[in-house]
Amino acid sequence: MTSTFAIIVGAGPVGLMLANLLGRSGAEVLVLERRREPFTVPRAIAYDAETLRLFQKIGLLEALEPTLEQDVPVSYLNGRGRVLMRMSRPDQPFGHSQLGSFYQPELEAVLRGGIQRYPNVVLKMGARVTGLRNGPDAVAVAYQDETGETRLANASFVVGCDGGMSFVRDAAGIPFGGTTFTEKWLVVDCEDEGYGLREMRFFCDPRRPALTIPVSRGRRRWEFLVLPGESAAELEREDVVRRLIRGYAPNDTSRIERSLVYTFHARYADQFRKGRVLLAGDAAHINPPFAGQGLNGGLRDVHNLVWKLDLVRRGVAGEALLDTYETERRPHVKAMTDFAIRLGRDIMPTSRLRASVRDILFTFMSAMPGYTAHVDKGGLLPRPRLEAGSVRGRARQSGRMLVQPRIAAEGGTRLDEIIGPGWAVIGAGVDPRAGLHRDDCALMEKLGATFTRVEEPEILEQVGEGRLAVVRPDRFIAEVLPVDPSGPRLRWLASALALLEGPTPMSAFAPDPRFARSQDPVAKAQDLAFVMFARPDLDRMERFLIDFGFKRALRSPDRLVMRGARNPGPAHVSFKSKKAAFVGLALRVRDSGDLEALARTSGASAVEPLDLPGGGFHVRLTDPAGFSVWAVAGQVPVAADPVRPPTRANAPDQRARINEGARPPLAPASVLRPGHCVLGAVEFARTARWYMDTFGLIPSDVQCLDDGKPALVFMRCDRGDDPADHHTVVVTQNVTDTYSHSAFEVIDLDDVAMGQQYLQSKGWRHAWGVGRHILGSQIFDYWRDPYGDKVEHFTDGDVFTASVETGYSALDVAGLYQWGPPAPKDFEKPKMTPGLILKVIGNVMRSSELDFARVRRLLAAVDAPARPWLK
């Protein structure tokens, strides 16, 4: 049995390109092709600049160029021969001809010659794959060799490049949905053509749309729409083919190489990756040929995929990185397919009426300033652009393809030859190493990046003079940064790549002195006592809170006090008010000494009796975000309510439940006590510092944005050697001062889950869950009260003594949970109404901690991809 890193099924242009790319990286590759001899009939025909750039990368451009017809103009003509649209595309932003044609048998011969350079790549012709098993650690492939003998091979990954009828796709059980068009086209390839005009022409004649494309060495392709009632057998006859060609080339005497009727499709695989099986090219997607992007799209696939496979092979990145292949490629594939469909439908209709409307529309558009030049440069084609959520940063230029000028200082050499085939850091007129923090330099060195200063105006314009561009191996810009070596800014990249070596995200950021624990706090909070709200309808609020799991402690015309089964006093207080709002929170402190010390602080009230069930005393304060914070002490403990015991769990080596079933009741969850409260603050660091200095809260974990600067802090009570919840108060940077949610502990997981079912049965609005958090580890389930504010059931949270030091990690919403459903978009991201936008602008103008750059980073963190927290 053969064992290898990758098995490529299919030795067409896409499979052969992938074999060359993997071969040059050093990977062991087996290529299986069912044909015994190379295919000698052309199929794909058009290339773009990205394809030539890829041949440049693998060192085969010089071998390919003699087979190309380069810089071929494109014209669209109506039925009367008038030019509707023309693309000549004289500029070469990516260093190559932007549009031309090739002869596929010659292109494949160049690629086959290329893999002969690599002893680590084996090509087997006449090898028909007959079986595939997608295992957890490897893929087993069975194939019949050219003698008919069955052989077996194992690989870490199998890539199906075996076309639209892909065996690999079918064997992996991946559906291939989409559309088959009713129209058929006659495709004719000729040699020694006599048309003479060296341009692509689309004849948009509603009587019979057609097109023609010149190919190298005197070849030409013609395509004609099959009209209703015509048969393939009739149209493929030589006399009929010649009659159709002579309608455009009266003196044509070319030799017809082949003529065949095709049916076009627009289809996508449901998954581009399933376990260790990946699909590329026509095996993953097929589209109509009107935009000339079928083969080009397949080559984009493997260029995106190969560097990710290489990082996984070398043990630098985790396999989760391969999921970004589909995330990044599918949107552009769909955009190009939709464009091709529109082009065929709108430019080449068979309806005379639609053709007349089209002609009028193009006449009008051609008169628009700049439109003709825009079309001439190919401006209508969808450009490959990486979407948010992939391996790209947040700069405006991120996700765009890097231009490729010739470098004057290097004798006119193309840029890619200077920066190399892998990762690169380019300084636009500056030293790239001097502009990055040492940690970022180390990260890029780990990826094998080159560091190059470039002065060419094309780079200065695209990147921005004095800025740095981090460039991926597929030549997309991952990030653009200003020169600033003061702190690391590429931690997000390490996380997005799922890097396996070096510090994990949980310890990836340097401590910030602003979040050091207070050495001499005014008081020491012991836990969260209760939360307070203003509510117009106390009856409705009570119904929700009872269904949520609270017990009534007091109800009067102006207030509703609810308690838990285990806390000594109130847990949730609602004051009657015309307008719904969050009022604040109450922290239980040690004793009257703490209250007296707090009463002496600026803006605090005197020590006063607490007029709530349980009595005691309190001091009223206001935090920097404007929320009311009460310190309470001296409450009279009340007897705990009886609740069911936690469900005894049976573990493999510990059987706690014998001869009985687990049958939690369908009833409200049993709220035991308040756990924590989460607040958003414009003056984030100042607000967090206030809680640390005033109540002695200890930062358990600090989360940072991708610039390394803190934006969220989890704080716990300092109870010495007595363990406290991982967090009691959480403060996060926000564009406004706002309440996020409050959390209440329940009995166990069954209580969380059955509480969810009960609340659903009552018609209340669910927010998110069930899942398990990362920092704090609680099993959670979030709900919205009648006024839209979030409240949480939780159980099984972390507890820490005062000796545990602060942790630092990256901030994003996807990093909030270990398992469970993804966080909904509305969970933390505010809806940007005009009123909120004005409020944010005002806050930015007034705040010393918030600016528009930080607002963008905060919004980016909400949309960030999931991070590999658990190693």
Sequence and secondary structure as in RCSB ss.txt:
>XXXX:A:sequence
MTSTFAIIVGAGPVGLMLANLLGRSGAEVLVLERRREPFTVPRAIAYDAETLRLFQKIGLLEALEPTLEQDVPVS
YLNGRGRVLMRMSRPDQPFGHSQLGSFYQPELEAVLRGGIQRYPNVVLKMGARVTGLRNGPDAVAVAYQDETGET
RLANASFVVGCDGGMSFVRDAAGIPFGGTTFTEKWLVVDCEDEGYGLREMRFFCDPRRPALTIPVSRGRRRWEFL
VLPGESAAELEREDVVRRLIRGYAPNDTSRIERSLVYTFHARYADQFRKGRVLLAGDAAHINPPFAGQGLNGGLR
DVHNLVWKLDLVRRGVAGEALLDTYETERRPHVKAMTDFAIRLGRDIMPTSRLRASVRDILFTFMSAMPGYTAHV
DKGGLLPRPRLEAGSVRGRARQSGRMLVQPRIAAEGGTRLDEIIGPGWAVIGAGVDPRAGLHRDDCALMEKLGAT
FTRVEEPEILEQVGEGRLAVVRPDRFIAEVLPVDPSGPRLRWLASALALLEGPTPMSAFAPDPRFARSQDPVAKA
QDLAFVMFARPDLDRMERFLIDFGFKRALRSPDRLVMRGARNPGPAHVSFKSKKAAFVGLALRVRDSGDLEALAR
TSGASAVEPLDLPGGGFHVRLTDPAGFSVWAVAGQVPVAADPVRPPTRANAPDQRARINEGARPPLAPASVLRPG
HCVLGAVEFARTARWYMDTFGLIPSDVQCLDDGKPALVFMRCDRGDDPADHHTVVVTQNVTDTYSHSAFEVIDLD
DVAMGQQYLQSKGWRHAWGVGRHILGSQIFDYWRDPYGDKVEHFTDGDVFTASVETGYSALDVAGLYQWGPPAPK
DFEKPKMTPGLILKVIGNVMRSSELDFARVRRLLAAVDAPARPWLK
>XXXX:A:secstr
 EEEEEEEE  SHHHHHHHHHHHHHT  EEEEES SS   S    EEEHHHHHHHHHTT HHHHGGGEE S  EE
EEETTS EEEEE     TTSS SEEEE HHHHHHHHHHHHTT TTEEEEET EEEEEEE SS EEEEEE TTS E
EEEEEEEEEE S TT HHHHHTT  EEEEEEEEEEEEEEEES      SEEEEE TTS EEEEEETTTEEEEEEE
  TT  HHHHTSHHHHHHHHHTT TT   EEEEEEEEEEEEEEES SEETTEEE GGGTEE  GGGS HHHHHHH
HHHHHHHHHHHHHTTSB GGGGHHHHHHHHHHHHHHHHHHHHIIIIIS S HHHHHHHHHHHHHHHTSTTHHHHH
HTTTTS      TTSS  SSTTTTSB    EEGGGTTEEHHHHH SS EEEEESS TTTTS HHHHHHHHHTT E
EEEE  HHHHHHH TTEEEEE TTSBEEEEEES TTS   HHHHHHTTB SSS TTB S   GGGS  SS S  E
EEEEEEEEEES HHHHHHHHHHHT EEEEEETTEEEEE SSSSS SEEEEE SS EEEEEEEEESSHHHHHHHHT
STT    EE  STT  EEEEEE TTS EEEEEE                 BTTB    S      SS     EEE
EEEEEESSHHHHHHHHHHHH  EEEEEEE TTS EEEEEEE   TTS EES SEEEEE SS EEEEEEEE SSHH
HHHHHHHHHHHTT EEEEEEEEESSS  EEEEEE TTS EEEEEES  EE TT   EEEE  GGGGEEESS   T
TTTS    HHHHHHHHHHHHH SS  HHHHHHHHHHHH        
